[in-house]
C-alpha cells in the first residue's frame, strides 16, 4: 500500500525571517533539510540536493557519512568527495585515515550486538568521536550555506541575515537519551555552529528518529482512511545503524475555531535496535573473513565488502538464486572459492543469513510493541534508507501479515524521512504525550524508625543529621513510573529539606535514579547530602534491577544557584558537631514530556515563592 498526501501548516507568526536547518547525521548517509520562515507565510520544507562531488552519488539528497583525515589530523575529504573515483589510492599514497560509522560510538551500549559491535571501524588516531562529529556537522553547515546562497536570487543577503540566529534540529535514534544529546551539543559548539552560551544552546533542539519519521509520514501520505481517531500506527525507521520502532495513536482536537487538527500520542515505549544496514555488512564481512581466509583474494576483503554494500546488498531479493559480488576484472579467477571473471559467487541462502538478524529484530520488535498497546493497530509504516531493501521489507511484511499487520510505504523519498520530519517537528509538534521509558526517582535518606524491620537491618548505616534526627540512607523514591503516559508540559516534583554546613561550599548533592522495576519503599521524609560551591546538584542514576549497588546507574545531575542561602539565618548543629547549618525546603520541578529533560528549582523566601533555572549535567550511562 502506498501512502500519499500532505498536511496543512499554519503561517509563521514570528516577526523576523528565520532559517531552520535539520541535520540527519546517519551511520552511513546524512542529509540536510531546511525551512525559511517568513512572517505571515506558510513554511515549506525543502532539502539540500547539491553537494561537492555530487555526481558521485547521482545527485542524491544524502551524502556518505565519511571523513578522510591526513597525518596531521586535517580534514581532506568529506561526504561524496570521500567516495569519488581514485580516493582510496590517494588516501593510501598520502597516509590518510578514514572515519566512518562514528555515530555508533556514542550509542548506549545496551542492546548492541556484541560480536558485530567489535567490528566497528576505529576512530582516526588522536581524534575523539566529538571532534569527528563536529567536523562533519561543520561540513553539513557549509554545504547548506553554499546551497542556499546558490539557489536563491538574493541568496548571499538571505544567508547573511539569518546566519546569526539559525535554529538547528538534530535527529537521533530512539534509544539515545540525555547523555548522547549532550555529546552532540558539545560537537555543535565545537563546530562553531552556536556559541557555548545558554542562548546558543537553546538554538539546538533534538527529536527522535521515530518521532521525526511520524511527522514525515503525516506530511507525506498518512491518508485520512489509513488511521482513524483512536487507532494506532507503528512507525519503523530502518536506517544505517539502527532500527527504531515507535507506536502512536491518533486523536483529533480543534484549534480554537472550527478546524480539526490531528494530534498523536505515544502509546508504547519506543525501541531502538542496533541492527541497521551496517550490521548486514558486518555479518557479510564476518562470513567472508572466514570464507576467504586461505584465498589469495583475502587481502582484497575490504574492497569486496565495499562492492557488496554498493550492489549485492542493495539488489538482493531472492534466497533461491546465487548472488554475485563483482570486485575485479576478467583475469580474476579462483574456482575453488567460486571466483570467476572478477565475480565472487555466494548462495542466496548465505546472503539471506546476513539479513536475518535484522529481519528477526524488526519482526519481534513490531509484534511485541503491537501486543503491548491498548489501541488497535493495522498498519506499520516503513521509512529510512534500509527500507529501500526489498528483501527486508518483503520478509517483514510476510511475517506480519499472519498477525493482521500490513507494511506500507510513503511515496516520497523514504531516506529523507527523518530529515524532513525533523523540520516538521520544529514547525508543528504533533505528538502531545509520550511514554516514560524507565522509572525516575531518587535515593533519599528517611527518618530512622527502630520498630521497622528493614531499618533494623540497615542500622549500621544510620547517621545523625545536623538537625539532630537519625536517618537511614539509600531509599529509592520514585516520582515517575515506567510506562506512564506523560502529557505535554506535565510537571513532576521532588520535595526535600536542604541541610548545608555554613563552613562548607554551598553545593547540595542529590542522587536521582532511573530504574526498570518499581518495588523500592518510599520514605516519609527526605534529607539531602551536601558538598560543593554555591550550587544545588541533583544526581540521577539508572539501572535495570532492584539492587542499588548493581542496578542503578547515574543519569545526570541538576545544578542550581543556591547563593540565596546567604540571606537566611543559619541554625546551630544539633548532632554534637560544632558549627551552624542552613536548612530550607525546596522543590525540583521536572518536565519529562519533551524530547529533552528540563528542570527548575523552586523555594520560598520571605514567604514568597521563588524560581530559578537548574542546569542538567549528564553522565555516561547505558539507559
N, C-alpha and C positions, 0 to 999 in steps of 0.2 A: 504493500500500500504506500503510495507516495503522498506526502502532505504538501499543501501549497497554501499561500495566503499571507497576510500581513496584519499588523495591529496598528491601531491609531495612536498617535502620540500627541501630547499637548504642546502648545507653543512654549518656548523657553521664556521664563519670567525674570531672568536676570537683567541687569542694567548695562552690562558691558559684553562685548564679544568675547567668547572664551573658546579654548581648544581643549578637548578631552582626547587623550591617547590611551589606548588599551594595548598592553603587551601580553602576548601569549608566548612565553618562553617555554617551548616544549622540549621534551627529551631529545627528539630527533629533528623536528622542524618548528619554526617560530613564525609568528605573524604579527601584523600591526593593523588595528582598526582605529578609526577616529571619528569625531564629530565636531564640526564647527558650530558653536551655539551663537546665534544672533538673536537679540531681544525681539520678542514677538513672533519669531519664526519657528515653524515645526522642525525639530532637528532631524537630520538624516545621518545614517550610519554608513560610512564608506571604509574601504580598505586600501592600504598601500599596496600597489601592484607592480611597482618598478623598484628594482634593487640593482646595485652594481653586479655585473656579470649575470644579469637576469636571464640571458639566453641559455645559461647552463641548466636552468630549471624550467625552461619552456614558458617563461612569462608567468610562472606560478605566483600566487599571492602569499606564499610562505617560502622561507629560506631554510637551509640546513642549519641546525644549531651546532656549529663547528667554528673553532678559532685555531689558527696557527700562530705560535709564538716563536721568535728566533732565540738564539742562545742567550741574548741579553734580557729576555723576557718581554720584548716589544711585540705588539700585535702586528702580524704581517698579512694575514688573510682571514676574512670572516664570511660566514654565510655562503652564498653562491660562489663567491670568489675562492672559497676553500675547497670547491669540488670542480673547478674548471680544469680543462684538459692540461695535463702535464704538471699539475700541482704536486702530485706525490713525488715525482722525480726532483722537482725544485726543492721540496721540503727535505728530501733525503740528502741532496747535494749540499744544502745550506745548514743542515742540522736543526731544522725547525721541529717543534714538538706540537702535536695536535691535542686539543682539548675537546672532548665530545661526551655526551651523556652526563655532563657535570651536574645537571639539575638534580639527579638522583642522589647526589652526595649530601644534600641537606634534608633528605627524607627522614621521617621517623623510621626506626629500624624494625619495629614490629610489623609482622605481616609480609615481610620480604622473603622471596625465595632465596634461601641461604646460598645454595650452590651457584645459582645464577648471579647473585649479588657479588660474589667473589670475582666475577669476570668483568666487572665494570672497568673501563679504561682508567688508568691513573691520571691524576692531575699533572700538569707540567711542573718540573722542578721549581721550587721557590714560589709557587702560586697557591693561594688558598681558593676555596670554592667561591668565597665572597668576591675576591678580586676578578676571577674569571666571569662570574655573573655580572659584575659591574662593567667589565669591558664589553660584554655582549649587549647589555642594555644601552650603553653609550652608543654603540653601533646602531642599534634599532632607532634610537633618538635621531641620529644623524641621517638615517635613511628616511625617517618621517619628515624631517626638515627639508631634505632635498626634494622629496616627492611633492610636498605642499608648495614649496617655492616654485617648482617647475610645472605644477598643474594649474594653478590659478593665475589669471592675468596680473593680479597685484600680489602675487604670492610672497614676494620678499617683504613688502609692507605688512601683509597679513601676519606673517611669522613673527616679525619684529614686534608687532603689537601684542600678540597673545603669548609669546615665549616666556615672559617673566612669571606668568601665573598658570602655566599648563597644569591641569589635573591629570594624574596617571591612575589607571586601573590595572592592577596586576592579578592575573588569574593563577590559581594553584590547585593541586589535587585535593579531593575531599578530605583526605586523612591528615592534611597539614594543619597545624594549629599555630598558636601564638609564637612559638619559638621559630618556626620556619618563616612566618611573616616578618619577625624582627630581623632575621638574617637577610631577607630580600630587601627590606627597607634600608639596612646598612649598605647593601650593594647599590641601591638607588642613590643614596647620599654620596657614596664613593665615586659613582659615575658622574657626579655633579649635576644630576637632573634636578635635584632640590637642595636647598641649604639644610644644614643639620640644626634646625630650629623647630620649635613646636608648630609654628605656622607652616614651615616647609614639610614637616611630617604629615600635616593634615591634608596635603595635596596628593597623598598616595592612599588609595583605598584598595582593598582586596576582595575578591569574590572566588568562591569555589568553582571548579570546573563544572561540577554538576549543576549549580545554580545558574552559571553563565549559559550552559547548554539549554537549560529550561527556557531562559529568556530568548535564546536564538530560536528555539522550537516555536515559541509563542509568535514570534515575529515572522517566521518563515514556514508556516504551514500547519499549526495546530488548529485544524478546522473546527468549526463550531460543533459538528456532529462527532468529532473524534473523541471528545471527552465532555461529559455532562457535569453540571454542578453536583458536587457530592461524590463524583467518581475520582479515581486516582490514575496516575500515569507514572511509569518508570522511565527515567532518562539514563541512558548509558553513554558516557563519553569514553570511547575506546581510543586512547592516544598512544604515543610512542612509549611512554614509561609506565603509565597506569591505566587501569580500567576503573572508572569512577561510576558508581551506581547510586542513583538518588530516586526518591519517590515523593510525589506531590499530589495533593488533591485540589480540586478546583472549587472556588466559591465566588459568588458574584456580589458586588456592592455597588451602590450608586455613588457618584462623585459629588453629591450635594445637590444635584439637579435631577435631570431625567435620564442621564447617560449611565448605563450599566458598565462597570469595569470588572474584568475577570482578574481575580486575585488567586494566589495559591498558598497552600500551607504544606510544609514538610511533614510527612506522616510516618517516616521511619528514619532511623539513624543512617546517615549517608555512609556508603562504603568506599574504600579506596584499596585497590589491589595492585600490587606491582607485577602485573602480567601483561603489560602493553606490548606493542610490536617488537620492541628491542629484545624482549625475552624470547621471542621466536628466533631471532638472530643468534641470541646467546645459546639456545638449545641446539641450533644448527651448528654453531661453532664447536660445541662440546662433542657432537656427533662426528663432525669432520676431523677434529683433532685426533680422535681415536681411529677413524677410518683411514686417514692418510698418514698416520704416524711413521710408517715404514716406506712411504712413497717418495719418489724424487720430487713430487709436487708439494710436499709438506711446507716447504719454505714459501710457497705462494698462498698459504692458508688465509692471510689477511685479505688479499685481493679476491680470493674465491668467495669469501664471506661477503665482501662488498658487492660482488656480482650477484650473489644470492639475494641480497637486500634489494637491489635495483630491479631485478627481473623475476626470478623464480618465486620469491615470497609474494610479490605483488600479483602475479598472474596465476598463482596456484588455485585450482578449483576442482581437482579430482584426485582421489587417492587410488584410483584404479588404473591410472596411466603413469608411465615413467616420467620423471621430471629431469630437466637439464639445467646445468649451470654453465653458461658459456663464459670462459675466462681466458682462453688462449686462441691460437691460430690452428691451421690445418696440420701443422707439424707436431702439435702437442698430442701425443698418444701414449696410453699405458693401459692396454686391455685388462690387465689384472686388477685395475682399480676403476674399471668402467669409464676410462677417459679416452675419447676418440674425437679427433679433429677439433681439439680445444674445448670439448664439452665434457663435463662430469655428469654421468647419469646416476640418478638416485631413484629408488622406488617411490611411488606415490604414497605408500603407507609410511615410509620413513619421514617424508616431508610433512605428512599429516600429523605425525607424532610431535613435531616441533610446535605445532599449533595447539595440540591437545590440552596442555596445562592452562592456556589462556581461555580456551573454549569451556573447559570444565569450571574454571573460576567464574566466568561470566554467567553460565547457566546456574550454578549453585548459588551465586550471589543474588541473581534475579529471583529465583524461586524462593529463596529464604526471605528476601525482602517482601515479596508478594504475600507470603504466608503470614507475615508478622504485622501486616497493616489491617486496619479495620474498614478500609474503603475498597470497593470493587475495582479491580484493575483489569483492563482488556488489552492495552497497548504498551509496547516497550519501544521507545524511540532510540535509535542508534545514531550517534554522531561521532565526530573525531576521525583523525586520519586512519586509524586501524580499521574503522568501519568500512573503509573502501575495499577491504579484503572480502571478496565474495565467499570464500571458504569459511571465514569466521562467522559472518552474518548468517549464511545459509545453515550452518551446523547449529548455531544458537537458535535460530528460528525453528528448525526441525525439532530440537529438544523441547522447546517451549510450547509448541502447538498442542501437545497432549495435555497441557495444563490450562488450555484456553487462552494463552497469551499470544499476541501477534506482534512481530517485529515490523516497524515502519521506519521510513527514511524521509527526512526533509529533502525537497528537490534541489535546493541551493547547495553551495559548496559546504559539505559537512566538515571539511578540515578547517573551515573558518568559523565553525560554530562557537567555539569558546571566545575567540577574539571579538566577533560581532556581538555575541551575547554579553560580554563584559561591558561594552559601551551601553547596550540596552539596560543593563543592571544599573549603571550610573544614571541614566536618564529617567528611568521609571522602575523602581524596585517593586516587583510583583509578588515576591514571597513575603508574607506578613507573619509567619510563625515558623519556628524551627524546633528541632528535637535536640534535647541535651544528649550528647554522645556519652557522657560519663556522669558520675555523681560528684558534685562540688561541695566542699566543706572545709573545716579547719580542725587541726589538732589544737585542743584547748586544755586549760587547767580548770578543774572543778573543785568545789569545797569538799574537804575530806569528811566522810561520814563513817565513823568507826563501826557502825552497825551493818554497813554494806559489805557483802562478802567479797565482791571484786575489789573494793577499796582495801580490804584487809590483805588481799593477795598482792596489792601494789604498795603495801605500807613502806617498803624500803625506798620508794621514790617520793614519799610525802615530804614537802618542804613548807616553811612558814614564810608567807609573803610579807611585804613591808607594812601592810595594814594589820598584821598580827594573825590573820587567818591561815589555817593549814590547807594546803592544796595538793591535789593529785594530778599530775600532768599526763598527757598522752591520750586524751579522749577525742574521738572524731565527731565533729558536729556538722552534719550535712545541711546545706542551705538550698541545694537544688539537686533533685534526684534524676538519675539516668532515665531516659525515655520520656521525660516530661516535655510537653509541648509548650514552647515559650512564645508568647505574642510579642509583637513589635513594641519596643520601649517598656516592656515589663521589667520592674526593678526587684532586686533581691538584696536583702540586708544582712549584715553580720554585726551585732551589737557587742560591745565589750567595755571593760574597765581598764584604762591605761594606768600603769604604775611605773614611774620613771624616777630614778635616783637623781637628785639635783646636782650631785658631784660628777655625774657622767654626761657624756654627749647625749643629746636628746634624739635618740633614734629608737623607735619601737619595732620589734621584730615579731611578726606573726607567721606561723606556718599554716598555709591553706592547702587543702588537699583535693585531689581528684581520685575517686575510687570507682571500681566497677560494681562492687557489691555494696549493699546498703544495710548493714547489720550492726554497725557500731552504736554504742549507747550515746545518748545526747545529754550533756551535763546541764545543770540548772543555771550555773553562772560561768562567767569567763574571766580569766586573768591572763594578761599577756606578758611575754618576756621583753626585756629591753636592753639595747645597745645602740651605738651609732651617733650621728650628729644632726640635730635639728630636723629630723625626718621621722615619719612613721613608715614602717615597712611591713607589709603583709605578704607572707610567702605561701604559695600554692604548691601542693605536691600531688603526684599522680601514681596510680598503681592498679593492679588487677585483682588483688586478693584482700583478705581481711587483716593479715598480719602486718602491722605498721612498719616493722623493721625490714620487711622484704618486699612489700607490695604497694607502697605509696611512694610516688616519685615527685620531686619538686617540679611544679609547672612554671610559676613565676612569682615575683614579688611586687607588692604595691607600695609605693613610696609617696608620702605626702608631707608637706611642710608642717612642723609642729612647734615652730618658734613662738606661737601664741601662748604657750605654757608659761613663758617668762612673765606674762602679765598676771598670773594667778598666784595665790598664796600657797606655798608648799606645806606639807604635813610632816610631823615627826614620825620617824620609823617606829613601828610597834613590834618588830620581830627581834629586838635585842641588839640590833646593829645601830651604830651611830649615824647621824645624818638625817636628811629630810628627803621627801619624795613628792612628786606631783601625782595626783590621782584625778582622773576625769573620765566621764563616759563619752564614747564616740561610736559612730556607726560607719562602716564601709558599705557604700551602695554600689551594687554591681549590675551591669546590663550584659546579659548573655545572648540576647536575641540577634544582634547584629553579627556580621561576619568577623568582627573583631571584638574582643572583650574590652569593656570600658568600665572605669571605676571612679569613685568620688568619695571624699571624706566629709562626714557631717558631724558637727559637735555643737554644743551650746556654750555661749559665753555671755555673761551678764544677762542671762535669761533669754537671749535671742539665739535662734538657730543660725549657724554659720556653715558655709560650704567651701570646700577647696578641692583642687584637682588632685588626683592620685596617679602617679606615673607607674606604668606596668613594665617591669623588668623581667624578661623571660629567661629561663634556664633550659639547657638541653634536656630533652625528655623523649619518651617513646610513646606518648599519647597519640 
